[in-house]
């Protein structure tokens, strides 16, 4: 499973999100791909006001703030074959 983190340097929320993902990854293995949105004009335009953004299995699942328990539950559902649905209270 690939978990993509859209972020940028000097972003404290991005740093916190990465810490949450790293802690969860100790319990649930997944590939973490971190992308700096500044490197791609389309990503920058799409996400610059909403980073960090976490994409799980190709679906934007979390934005701005991550709750460790929610991330873990979402990844467990994804690992079990259940489709991943965005959380209703993840900062939108």
Secondary structure, DSSP 8 states (H G I E B T S, - for coil): -EEEEEE-TT-HHHHHHHHHHHHHHHHS--EEEEEEGGG-HHHHHHHTTT-SEEEETTEEEEES---HHHHHHHHHHHHTT------TTS--
